[in-house]
Amino acid sequence: MNFEFTEEQVLLRKTVRDFVDKEIMPYIGDWDREGKFDPNIYNRLAELGLMGVCIPEEYGGAGMDYNSLAIVCEELERGDTAFRTAVSVHTGLNSMTLLQWGSEEQKQKYLTPQAEGKKIGAFGLTEPGAGSDVAALQTTATKDGNYYILNGQKTWISLCDVADHFVVFAYTGDRSEKHKGISAFIVERTWEGFSSKAIKGKHGIRSGNTGELFFDQVKVPKENLLGEEGEGFKIAMSALDNGRFTVAAGAVGQIVACLEASVQYCHDRATFGKEIGKHQLVQQMIAKMEAGLQMSSLLVYRAGELKNQGKRNTRETSLAKWQACDFANRAADDAVQIHGAYGYSDEYPVERYLRNSKAPVIYEGTREIHTVMQAEYVLGYREDKQLNKMLPAWESQELVK
């Protein structure tokens, strides 16, 4: 495995880092405090070509690889989770899903303007009573001539009030079919019967736009069916493989932010006649952050390389998402502890990092879901087509069922 970044990737990182330092860092404290969502940031991301990083050039994207997408997510989350979330949802969950499952007509109509940053895409799977249990969703799409009539509600949808297009999941079949009865649709904001509402009072990611979608007799043209009827669950799971990858990459960026803030404070603050960085228990927290950063980076870029090779990566992406998000949450907690009482104040950014770090442990598959997934792979209850190629030599090939 090559651990060297290309010249293009090094330049990409510098471009995004400079953007974050100049256009996010000076303002994010106030935006977070006020719960302000600034859509102009996404216009700037589009100008830099960051809304379609790994979408092929023929569809308006930059044509870069998955690890380039990871770099963008790392650097954006170093600024704030809200802006990485925008790329995760727009690119990871929506655009990459259209690239994989969309017809040529759908790609031209929806994917190209999204990759160019002229339109914003979002993803509608979660419902008030359906999160990890996807089959529990209540939204329905009933066929009526050349349309599907969409009724239902989605919640915790990022970019709910600003996205132009949504990939939405609904039952088209009998509920007794469970996952096999779910289908996916491309829904436009301007259609009659569609509405959205932001959720206020969030614990973290306060400068992000998150909320609910409502569908009241929305007429969806049959040509906006994504894939075939009954393929919705497969489409959702493939989308989550991409979304989880971007979340994991973002968590790496948050560890970097925690480490940078903590190292600076360790040098600035003195107790008992010396910098607090000289105290061993503080060093222990710094060392844990560094270990978490290195391990998370390896897991993310390993998953990214599998994606680049077109290989199945559900197992590797799940592990990267689970571990990187947990490491980021611990790093943020330690960063607050290092800052002491000041860490409990928004005078320093670490209290925001701690609030923001909790959501990724929950969304795109909770910590518990990923724990079960990893155990089932090891126990052989869940098929892993990459297992023969990826197992270390000392592991038994008998695990493959």
Buried (B, 14 or more C-beta within 10 A) or exposed (E): EEEEBEEEBEEBBEBBBEBBEEBBBEBBBEBBEEEEBBEEBBEBBBEBBBBBBBBBEEBBBBBBBBBBBBBBBBBBBBBBBBBBBBBBBBBBBBBBBBBBBBBEEBBBBBBBBBBBBEBBBBBBBBBEEBBEEBBEBBBBBEBEEEBBBBBBBBBBBBBBBBBBBBBBBBBBBEEEEBBBBBBBBBBBBEBEBBEBEBEEEBEBBBBBBBBBBBBEEBBBEEEBBBBEBBBBBBBBEBBBBBBBBBBBBBBBBBBBBBBBBBBEBBEEBEEEEEBBBEBEEBEEBBEBBBEBBEBBBBBBBBBBBBBBEEEBBBBBBBBBBBBBBBBBBBBBBBBBBBBEEBBBEEEBBBBBBBBBBBBBBBBBBBBEBBEBBBEBBBEEEBEBEBBEEBBEEEEEEEBEE
